[in-house]
Amino acid sequence: MTVPAARLSSFYLFYYAALGAFTPYWSLFLTARGMSVTAISVMMGLWYATRVVAPSTWTSLAAASPKPIRLLRLGCVLTLLSFMAFLLPLPQPWMYPAMVVFCFFYNAVMPQFESITLTHLGSDSHRYGLIRVWGSLGFIAIVTLFGWLIEGDDGSSRAGMLPWLMLPLFVLLVLSAFGNQYARSLDRRSDDASGFWQIVRRPAVLAFFLAAFMEQLSFGPYYTFFSVYMDHHGYRTSLLGLLWTVGVVFEVGVFFTIGRFFRRHDASWMLLIALSSSCLRWAVTALFPQNLPVMLVAQTAHALGFAAFFAAAMQMLATYFPGRLNGHGQGLLYGFSSGVGGVLGALIAGQLWTIDNGRTAFLAASGFALVGALLCFFALNLPLIRARRATAQG
């Protein structure tokens, strides 16, 4: 079966292009709307809070639907419509419900689309990176372009125009959704739910989700306040775009080459490498924020902490949750690990931020990643080492 790589790639391209505007610059937009640091941490916490319920809700609806592709298209249309609320001069109290509705639908669609991609790839899941890389390319292009567009001639920020700049990206996302579909019909079984939870209760699978949770928890200060942190240390908006972009540039290289790694090694080893790199990255970010060369090197670790981690997670989900169960696995990964981990990460970052303008928050993030790395090693990698030794001795 031929994989429709262009159509699949287009969805990642536009989804992550919009995220390339949202993640680095949304906090600046909220600042332009007059929100405090505490209010911004709550707003960004809502982004992650909807991940707790949106992915699992949407993937469950898709799994029960005779035509699940309609759920993807509906979710994208509702993402566009709800985002248009930010084009209006909403009073601050109304910003919160607008954020909840928009984030719910925006977070709902990607887990379902990941499942769509994997139905096309089948046993060739190692090719995932070659399709997902277009998301990284879209992210790079928009981060760089918008960094220049929202920076005024005098170096001031024009982040208030951000929603108007993002609107065409969501229109293109809707068009891409209508151009995609599942590769094949997936059998619906009455025992899907019970079989799914039996898999989740396996020690290795639980360890995987907990390690993913700790990784997302460690990203809390970065996704919520990194632009504010760099702005505090005197970085211009265009330079912020460079810092966000450099890691994603290396991320592209990871997606192009990581398939070779998965053909030779278990994905859990890449999970360990990713968690270890995040531990080091957040420590460096906490200790050397004013050293631009050091920060540029630290940002390259995003290629491991995000891209390699995500690719490894997709490999492990494809192994743990085959067929129709994969959608449920995607929902749990996004809901628990990204959702709950993201909410707590944003809220903890907001509480720690006032201590010393971010240093303690990033040191805590380093500690979270370290816990995840230790969990990954002892629960996933060490059993592999022991099994290999037992096989060699036998």
HUUR-V486802 format. One record per backbone hydrogen bond with DSSP energy under -0.5 kcal/mol. NH is the residue of the N-H (numbers start at 0). CO is the residue of the C=O. Records with the same first field share a line. If there is no record, write none. Layout:
NH=CO  CO
//
This chain:
3=1
4=2
7=3
8=4
9=5
10=6
11=7
12=8
13=9
14=10
15=11
16=12
17=13
18=14
19=15
20=16  17
21=17
22=18
24=20
25=21
28=24
29=25
30=26
31=27
32=28
33=30
34=29
39=35
40=36
41=37
42=38
43=39
44=40
45=41
46=42
47=43
48=44
49=45
50=47
51=47  48
52=48
53=49
56=52
57=53
58=54
59=55
60=56
61=57
62=58
63=59
64=60
67=64
69=66
70=67
71=67
72=68
73=69
74=70
75=71
76=72
77=73
78=74
79=75
80=76
81=77
82=78
83=79
84=81
85=82
86=83
87=84
89=87
93=90
94=90  91
95=91  92
96=92
97=93
98=94
99=95
100=96
101=97
102=98
103=99
104=100
105=101
106=102
107=103
108=104
109=105
110=106
111=107
112=108
113=109
114=110
115=111
116=112
117=113
118=114
119=115
120=116
121=117
123=120
124=121
126=123
127=124
128=125
129=126
130=126  127
131=127
132=128
133=130
134=131
135=131
136=132
137=133
138=134
139=135
140=136
141=137
142=138
143=139
144=140
145=141
146=142
147=143
148=144
149=145
150=147
151=149  155
154=151
157=149
160=157
161=158
163=160
164=160
165=161
166=162
167=163
168=165
169=165  166
170=166
171=167
172=168
173=169
174=170
175=171
176=172
177=173
178=174  175
179=176
188=186
191=188
194=190
195=191
196=192
197=193
198=194
199=195
200=196
201=198
205=201
206=202
207=203
208=204
209=205
210=206
211=207
212=208
213=209
214=210
215=211
216=212
217=213
218=214  215
219=216
222=218
223=219
224=220
225=221
228=224
229=225
230=226
231=227
232=228
233=230
234=229
239=235
240=236
241=237
242=238
243=239
244=240
245=241
246=242
247=243
248=244
249=245
250=246
251=247
252=248
253=249
254=250
255=251
256=252
257=253
259=256
260=256
261=257
262=258
263=259  260
264=260
268=265
269=265
270=266
271=267
272=268
273=269
274=270
275=271
276=272
277=273
278=274
279=275
280=276
281=277
282=278
283=279
284=280
285=281
286=282
287=283
290=287
291=289
294=290
295=291
296=292
297=293
298=294
299=295  296
300=296  297
301=298
302=299
303=300
304=300
305=301
306=301
307=302
308=303
309=305
310=306
311=307
312=308
313=309
314=310
315=311
316=312
317=313
318=314
319=315
320=316
324=321
325=322
326=323
327=323
328=324
329=325
330=326
331=327
332=328
333=329
334=330
335=331
336=331
337=332
338=333
339=334
340=335
341=337
342=338
343=339
344=340
345=341
346=342
347=343
348=344
349=345
350=346
351=347
352=348
353=349
354=351
355=351
356=352
357=352
358=355
361=357
362=358
363=359
364=360
365=361
366=362
367=363
368=364
369=365
370=366
371=367
372=368
373=369
374=370
375=371
376=372
377=373
378=374
379=375
380=375
381=376
383=379
384=380
385=381
386=382
387=383
388=384
389=385
390=386
391=387
392=388
393=389
//
